[in-house]
């Protein structure tokens, strides 16, 4: 897979380039922006997820978990708003094929990296 993490976006995106499970083309986690702490990438999952199925359809997942945890853990209103905005942004990217939902380009990058390192 090609996994994309962002320090200024409220999500990460995984492109599944080699299909073994036959479930997802793309999987996106709605998260707080990623940070580096020492030599470790840290991201906080906010439960909402988007799945692009093999047929290209998009599905929003775990809305119930997000609502429950936002109440239980008292997410600040700006965190809830950022999570919702991230979902809308990724839905738009999916509809237009824009980065970071440019699956074919990410698979081509994966293939070139795999060939370069011969694994």
GIJOFEN-V543841 format. One record per run of one state. SS is the DSSP state (a for helix, b for strand, c for the rest). FROM is the first residue (numbers start at 1). TO is the last residue. Records with the same first field share a line. If there is no record, write none. Layout:
# GIJOFEN-V543841
SS: FROM-TO ; FROM-TO
This chain:
# GIJOFEN-V543841
c: 1-1 ; 6-10 ; 16-23 ; 32-34 ; 38-39 ; 43-44 ; 54-57 ; 62-62 ; 73-76 ; 97-102 ; 118-119
b: 2-5 ; 11-15 ; 24-31 ; 35-37 ; 40-42 ; 45-53 ; 58-61
a: 63-72 ; 77-96 ; 103-117
